[in-house]
Amino acid sequence: MITQQQIEFFNENGYLRYGRVLDMAEVEALRTGLDNVIAIEEAGGDESEIEFKYGHRRGASMGGNAEEHQPRHIVQYVNMFKREPIYERLLHHPVISGAACALLNTPRVRLWHDQIISKPPEENRHFHFHQDFYLWPLREPRIVTCWLALDDATPDNGCMHVVPGSHRDPRFGLESYAAELAARAEAEAQGREIKETDRQKMAHQPADFGKPVALKAGECMFHHCLNFHATPANVTDRQRRAHVMIFMAEGVRTKLDQSPNHVLIPGFTVGDGEELVGEGFPLSNPESGKWKVTA
């Protein structure tokens, strides 16, 4: 399912354009499941989980109207696996799960969360370069994201752009980040300004600073949680929907002070510094036979 050459490329570059994992019948089933969730949100929303209301509008068209709404970067649906059975089954897809295990060099992976990230036509802007890891209340950067295209993704409609090798650049690693936070705290205590670090300056780079990873619907890529990535605006009249599954190596622990306001923290059943487990963070089990083609 994945070759040693692909693993070595990922280790060197922090991303991997894997290629096709779903056929179009499977993609259409996922699109139908997404439409079901959108219909619920447009009708007022589902309040059964706190994260269901995060990242999108309720009671209004998901397409949006420039006169009614301010432009957004994205429209986001967090934890689709809790909402539509086909998305839950996708977590156990043997190719996706197997590749995630191989790239993290671990026998099993656990879901951190999944989400739909959509860039509607002409209703978004450049989403700046960032590293996901520092946005999450997690301790170890043994986390990989699978970015699965539900539509053809191109530079014109907002495909992923990555900075090869940035995940292993010492300027952007955990020690540098800790030093940055300490310097910032000291400067604030003394009432003085502090210069931007190289990590912070990355947010100002245009998307084409990175390498575009174009995908056809049903194809996927993987990227390391410390890899800098961004997406440009969708300047076309076409949809650009993607399903994102974020897998962590079994054993990754919590670190609440890294992202104390994260939307998923209320669902934690473990304490700070403990291994993140629980129903909200299921183990992927590709040998269970749960994956099915149709909804």
N, C-alpha and C positions, 0 to 999 in steps of 0.2 A: 504493500500500500504506500510505503514511503521508503525512499532509498537512502543509503548512507550519504550519498552526494547531496541530496536535498537537506539532510540534517546538518551537514557541514556548511552548506550555504546559509542556512538559518543561523547557525552559531556565529558565523562570520558577519553577516549583514543585519541580523535582527528581524528579518522578514522572509517569507517564502511565498511566491506565487505558486500555489499548489495545482490549480486547474480544476477540471470538472469533477464534481462529487454528486450532483443531482441531474436527472433528466428533466425535460420541460414539463412532463406530467407532475413530477414532484414539486417543481417550482410553482406550477399553477395551484396545486393544493395548498402550498404555503401562502400564496397570494390570497386565496379564498379565505383562509384562516385569518389573515390580516384584515381583510374587508369585514369579517364578522366583528372583530374588535373595534374597528373604526365606527361601525354602525352603533355599537353600544356606547362609545364615547360621544358620538354626535347626538345621541338620544339622552345624554345626561351623565353617563359614566357609571363605572363599577367601583364601589367604595369598599370592597371586601379586603383589599390589601392597600397599605399606604402608598406603595410605589406605583400603583395603577394610575394615579392622577398626575404623575410627574412628567414634565417635558412636552405637553401638548395642550391644546385648547379643548374645552368641552362645550357642548351645546352650540357649536358653530361648525361650518364646513371646514374640513381638514385642508382643503385647497387654499382657503384664505382669500381675502380681498384687501388690496393695498389701502383702500379707503377706510376699511373697518379695523384693520389690525396693523401693528408695526411688523416689519419683516423680521423673521426669525432665522437663526442659523439652521435649525433642524426641527423635525417633528419626531418625537421619541416615545416608544412604548416599552417600558421596562418589565422584565420577567414575563415574556410571552409564554414561557413554558407552563405557567400557572393558569393561563387563560384559554389556550387552544391545545387540544391533545396532540395534534401533529407537531407542534413545536416542542412539546415534552418528549415525544418520540425521537425527534431530531437529535437530542442530546446523546442518544445511544447509537447514533449512526456509526457503524464500525470504521469507516474510513476517516471521518472527522475525529472521532474519539481516539482512534489508533494513532493518527498523525500528532494529535495534541500530546499523547503520552510519550511518543518518540521524541518530540521536540523539547519536552521538559525532562526527558530521561527519567521517567517515573512509571511504575507499573499501573497506577490508576490516577485519574483526574476527577476533580470535583468542580461543579459549576460555581463560579462566583456570582454571575448573573448573565442573563441574556437580554437582548433588546432589539427592537426594530429601530433603525435610524434612517429617516427619509429626508431627501432633499427635493421638495416639490419644484416643479418648473418655475423659474423666475421668482422664487419666494424665499431666498436665503442669501447668505453672504459667505465669504471665506471663513472656514473654521480653522483657527490658527494652530501652528505647530505646538504640540504638547506631548508629555509623557503621562500615560494613564496611571501609572503606579502611585504617584504622589497625590492623586485624587481619591485614593481608596484607603480605608482603614485596615490595611493589611501589612504584615511585618516582612515577609520574604518576597522578593521579586521573581518567584517561580510561577509565573502566570503568563499564559499565551492567549491571544485573541484570534478566533476564527471569524473572518469577515466574509460572509456569503452573499453574493450578488443575487437579488431577486429581479433585477433589470440589468441590461447591459450597462456597465459603468465605464465611463470614458473621462478624459481630462475635461471635456466640455460640460459634462453633467455632474461632475463632482466625485470622481473616483479617488481612492486613497492615494496619497503621496507620502512616501517614507524617506527617512534620511538613513541610508545604509551605514551600519556600524555604530550608530549613535548609542545603542544600548550598552556598548562596552567602552564608551568614551569616558575616562575618569572625570572629566568636567561635569558630567551629567549623572554620576553615580551616587550611591547612598551617602558616602562620606562627604562628597562635595555639597550635597543637598543639606546635610546636617550642619555643615560649616556655614552655609548660606543662611539658614534659619537662625543660627547663633549670632552671626554678624548683624542680621536684621534686627534682632531683639536688642542687641547692645546699642545699635544706632538709635533705635526708637527711645530707649531709656535715656540716652544722652541728648535727645532732641536734634539729631543731625541726620542728613540724608546719606544714603548709601548707593554706590554705583550698581547698575544692573550687572548681574553675572552673565557669563556666556549662556547659561541655561535660560535665563529670563529673556535674553536678546533673541533667542530662537523664535519667540512668539511673534516677532515683528517681520519675520521672513515671509515672502510671498510663497504661495503653494508650489510654484515651479522651482523653488529652491530644492525641493525633494524630487524623488524619482516616482513618476506615476505608475500605478499598478492597475492597468485596465483589465476588466473581467467581463466575460459573457455571463448572462443569467445562468445560474446553476454552477458557476465556478466559484472558487474561494481562494483566499490568501490567509496567511497567518502572520501575526507580528508579536514581538516580545513586548512586555509591559513597560520596558524602559526605552523602547524605540520611539524616536520623535516621528510624529505623523500629523498630517493635516488633510483637509479636503477643500478644494476651491468651490466657488459658487456654481450652481447649476444654471447655465446661461442658455439652456435649450428649452424646448417645449415638451421634453420627455421626462418621465418619472425616473428617479434614482433611489430605489428602495434596497436596503440591505438588512440582513439578519446577522446580528453579532452575538457570538457565544464566547464567553470569557471563562476559560478553564484554569484552575489552579492545581498544582501538584498536591496530592493528598498530604496533609500535615501543615499546610500554610496556616499561620496564626494571625490573630487580630492585633491591631495597633490603633487604638481608638483615637489617640491624639493626632494622628496623621491626617485624618479627615473626620473630625468629631460630629459634623452635621450631615454625614452621608445618609441618604434616604433609606438604606437597608439596615442601618444599625438598630432601629426598633425591633427588627426581626431576629436579632442575635439571641441565641440561647446559651452562649458561653461568655466568659469574662474576658477582660483585656489580657492579651498575651497567651490565650488558649487557642488550641486548634479550632478552626472554624468548621463546625459540623451542624447538622440539623436538616429538617425537611426543606427549608428554603435554599439549601445548598447541596443538592443531590450528587451522589457519585454517578459518573457515567458508567454504564454497564452494557457495552456493545454485544456481549454474549447472551444477553437476556432475550434477544429476538424481538424486542419491542418495536424496532424500526419497521414501518410499513410505508409503501409508496403513496397511497392515497389517503385523503382525509377521512 
